[in-house]
Amino acid sequence: MERQPHNEVFSLVHDDPWFHLQERLGMVPKNGKDGVIRRTVIFCLLAWLPLVVWALVTGRAFDNSTGEPLLQHYSIHVRFLLALPALIFGERVARSTLKRLLPRFVDMGLISEEKVPAFGKVIADLLRLRNATLPWVGIAGAIVAAAFVPDTGIHLEELNWAKDGQGLGFGGWWFLLVSRPIYQLFLFSWLWRVVLLFIFYRRIAKLGLDLLPAHPDRLGGLGFIATTPRGFSPFAFALSCVTASKWAHDIAWHGAHVNDLKVHGAIFVVMIVALCLFPLVVFFPLLKKAKRKGVAEYGALVARYDRMVAQRWIRGEETGEQPLLSAPELGPSCDIHSLYDSVRGMRMLPVDKTSLLPLLIPLALPLIAACAIEIPLAELVGKVFKTLL
């Protein structure tokens, strides 16, 4: 039996040029597994261990007369020991999440039978875009540029511990040319996947989906799409860890206060949530159109039904044989009214608590931990609950 395109193995996080390079380097096994543990250990040690060894040998780990010691720069340790593993392990989470979503477009009847071949072409086109080398050339160019632009390179405040006279020692150059590029490769690959998913959903939306305005999920049958952001939870956690570690450094060593960081934190959370929800925006026009049409059609149906009920049971008029009054799929008046209420309550963005909580929780935890340096944790949690209540 020929496999349907929506049942093919589909992944935005595997089989791209960066993944194949890791495979050729022996970091990904060729048995079909993703090698998450192997890659996490290798990349984390490669990024972090040489910095620590050099700092210990040169006396820059705990006490550095030329600048801040490495121990004070929490962001370096958090970036390579927490954020980087989250980005790598998150590939497995994202693959599992998206793999479950793809077949449901056809299984839920949103893609009609005659559009299945077009749906298969959308998948094939996106896989070609995923496998293209040009985006990765751009990513590599951005990483190289960041290393050699003074403000993001040798003058970076994060490298105070590695300063050697007017330049950088071995540890500083290892950070700029090896450690940070490893982290940036995984970070930019996640940003590219957000763009790919946006393109994928946009092309699916252009096919024209058969939405059901009265569907109980209040999204015309697209409710399963609201779980998409779960795949970006590790990505959000990684970014929050890096931001929180910079906060912790400023609070502990530079006299910053939590109150000074509130606006920064709010902007950061809003930006990351918006980024992860961005691919879902493409369904807004479809849902808006389906709701507007559904309200008109179901409103007309309810009006016809209620008029017949009034004629027969209120005014006692003879209505003759009216199939609408005896239609078993409609039932009594309260049932047909509930259908109309479902249409009226239809949402125009596939976003709900199943979309927001998987992002807000991993975003909040590292930021709360950073704030706990200055504010006792119990007091901090109390303030959070007071705000929510």
N, C-alpha and C positions, 0 to 999 in steps of 0.2 A: 504494500500500500504506500502511495506517495505521501511523504510528510508534508503537512501544512506549514506554511511559512511562520505562522504564529507559534508553532510548536518547536521550531528550531532553537538550539542553544544560542542565546543572545546575551551579550555582555558588553557594557560600556567600559569595564575596568580591566578586561583581559584582552590579550591578542593585539594590542596596539604596539607601535614601534618600541616604546619604553619597556613594555612587558617582555617583548621578544628579545631585547638586549639583555635583560636580566636572565632570561632563559639561556641565551648563548653563553653568558658568564657563569652558568652553573648554579645560579641562585634560585631558580625555579625548576623543579623536577619536570621531566618530560613525560610523566605518567598521567598528566591531566590535572594534577593538584596545583594549588596556588603557591605553595612554599612559604606561607605567611610567617611561620616561626623561624625558619631558616633566614629569610630575608630580614626579619626584624632584628635578630641577633647580629647578623653580619653588618647591616647598615648602621645600627646604633653603636656598635663597637668601633666601626671605622670612623664614624663622625665624632664620637665623644672621647674614646680612650686616648688617642694621641695627644689631645689637648691637655688632658689631666696629667698624663705621664710627663710631658714637657714642662707643665707648670710646677709639678713636684720637683723635678730635677733642677729647675732654675730658681726655685724658691718663690714662685708666683702663685702658688695654690692657696696658701693661708695668709701670707703677709707679703705685700709687695711695696717696696719703697718708691717705685716709679709710678704707681697707680693703684687702682683697686685690685685686690687679689681675685683669682678665678672663682673662689668660693662665694664671693659676694654677688656674682652675676648669675642669679637664679635662672634667668631666661635661657642661658646656654644649656644648663643641665636639664631643664624642663623640656626644652625644644627637642633635644636628642634622646631623652630617656622616657618622655611621656607623649609629646606631640607626634614625633616621628613614628613610634609604634602604633599610635592611634590611626594615623594616615594609612599605614600599611595594612593593619588588621581591618580597617574600614573597607578595604576593597572587597573582602569576603562578605561583609554585611551588605554593601551596596549591590553586589552581584546577586545575592539571595533575594533581596527586596525586589529588584527590577525583574528578575526571572519569573517571580510569581505574578507580576502585574501584566506582562506582555500578552499571555494567552487570553486574558479576561476580556480584552476588547472584542474578540470574536465570540468567546463563550457567552458573554452577556448580550450578544446580538447587536452591539454598538456598530460593529463592522458587518454589513450585510454580506451575504454569500457572494454576490457579484463583485463586491469590492475587495474580496480576499486577495486576488492577484495583485491589485494595486497596493494593498497593505504589505504584501511580500516584497514589492519593489521598494517601498519606503524603508523597510528593514535592510534590504541589500544596499541601497544607496547610503544609508547611515553607516553601515559597516565599512564601506569604502572610505567614507569620510573619517571614521575612527582610525583606519589603518593608514591614512595619509601621513607623509613625513613632514610636510610643510609646517603644520602647527607646532611640531616638536622642534623644528629649526628655529621658529620664533621664540619658543620657550627657552631653548639653549642660548639664543642671543640675549634675551632679557637677563638670564642668570649671569652671563659673562659681563654684561654691561654693569650690573649691580656690583660686581666685584671690583671694577676698576673706576667707577665713579667715586670721587673722594668722599662725598657725604654718606654713601652707603658702603664704602670700602675702607680704606686705611684710616679715615677720620671717624669711623663709627665709634660711638661712646661705649658700645659693648666690648670693644677691643682694648680698653684701657689697661687691662691686666697683661696684655701681650706686647705693649709698647717697648721698643728697644732703642732708646735715643730718639731720633726723628722718624724712625721707621718701625717696622714690625719684626718680631722674632719669628721663629719657626711656627709656634703655636698660632700666631695671628694669621700667617699665610695659609696654614692648614685649614683654619676656620673659613677663610675667604674662598679658597680654591677647592676644598674637598667637603668639609663638614656642612657648611651652609648650602652649597649647591645640591647635596644629597637631599636635604630637607626641602629645598625649593622645587626640586624635580617632582617630588610627591605632592607638594602643595599645588603647584601649577597644573599637575595632571588632574587634580580634583576640580580645579576651576574650569579646565577644558571639558571635563565630564558634565559639569553643570550646563555649559554651552551646548554640548552634544545632546543632552536630554531636552533642552529647550527646543532645539532644531527638530528632534524626533517627535516630540509632542505637537509641535506646530504643524509638521507635515501630516501627522495623523488627523489633527483637527481639520486640515484642508480637505481631507477625503470626504468629510461630511459624516457625522455620527448620527445614528438613529436614537436620539435621546427620548426618554419617556418622562414627560413632565410630572406625572403623578407617582413616580417611583418613590418608595418610602425613604430612600437615602437622601431625598431632597436635592439630588444632583443629577436627576435624569438617568440614573444607572451608572454614573461615573464615580460613585462614592469610593470605590477601591483606589482611585487615583490619589485620594487624600493621604494615603499611607506612604506616598513617594518619599517625603522628607525623612522617613526613618533611615533610609539608606545614607543620608548625609549627617547622621548623628555623630559618628566618629570624627568627621571633618569639622563639625562645629566644636566638638570637644577639644580637638587639637588647637584650633585657633584661639579658643578661650584660655587654654593652658598657657600659651605663649603670651597673650595679653596680660593674664593674671600674674605671671611671673615677672613681667616688667613692672607692674603695679607694686608687687611685693618688694622688688629691688628699690624702687623710688621711696616707698614707705619706710623701709628698714634703714636705708643708707643715705637718703637725700632729703629727709624731712617732709615728704609729701603726706597728705592726709586724705582719708577716704572721701571726705566731703568735696575735695578738689577733683576727684575722679568720677563723680556721679554722672556728670554730663557726658564725659568720655565713654563711660560704661553703657549709658543708655543708647548713645549713637552706635556704639559697637554692636550691641545686641540687635538693634533694629536693622543694621546693615547686614549682619550674618543671616538673620531670619529671612529678610527680603531676598537675599541671594539664593538661599536654599529653596524658597517658595517660588522663585522666578519662573521655573519651567511650567508651573501650573497656571500662570497668567494667560497662557495661550487659549485656554478653554473658556475664558470669560465671555467673548463674543458669542460662542455657541450656546452657552448656558443662558445668557441674557436673551438671545433670540428665542430659545426654546421656552423660557418662562413667559415671555410676552405673548407668544403664540398660544401656549398652553392655557394661560389665564383667559384669553379670549375664547378659545374653543371649549374649555371645560365650563367657563362661565355661561356660554350659550347653552351647553348641555344641561346644566343645573337649572337654568331659567325655563327651558322647555319642560323638564321633568316636574319642577315645582308648579308650573302653570297647569299641567295636567292633573296633578294631585289636588290643587285648589278647585279645579273645575269639578272633579268627581266627588271629593270628600268634603269640601267646604261649601261650595255653591250647589252641590247635588245635581250638576248637569250631566247629561249623557255624553261620554267621550268616545264611545264606540270601542272597537278593538285597537288598543294602543300597545304595540310590542315593547315600547320603551318602559311602560309601567310594570311590565311583567318580566323584564330582562333579568335573569338570575345573577349576571355578573355585576349588576348595579345594586340590587337589593333595596332596602327601604331608604327613605330620604336621608337619614343620618349617614348612610354609607356613601351616597353620591356627594353629599356635602363634605365628607372627610377627604374624598378625592380632590375636590376643589381646594380645600384648605391645604392639602399637600402641594398642589401646584402653586398656590399663593406663597407658601413657605419655601419654595425652591430657592436655593442659594446660587449666586452667580460666580462664586469662586470655590473651587474644590479644596477648601481649607477648613479644618475644624480642630478639635482638641487632639485628634490622632495625628494631625500634621504639626501642631505647635509644641505639644509636650515633649516629643522626641528631640526637639531642637532646644527648647528653653531649659530643660533640666541639665543636659551636658554643658550648655552655655553658662548656666548660673553657678554650678558647683565650684569650678576653679575660681571664679570671681569672688564668691563668698569666702573661700579659703584665703584668698589674698587679703580681703578686708578684715578677716579675723586676726591678722597681725596687729592691728590697731584697736579693733573693737572686739571685746569678748564674744565668743561664738554664740552663747546663750542670748546675749543682748541683741546680737545681729539677727539671729533667727526670729526673735520676738518682734523686731522692727519689720522684718519681712512679712510676718503674719498679720501685723497691724495694718500694713499697707494693703495686703490682699483682702482683708476683711473690712 
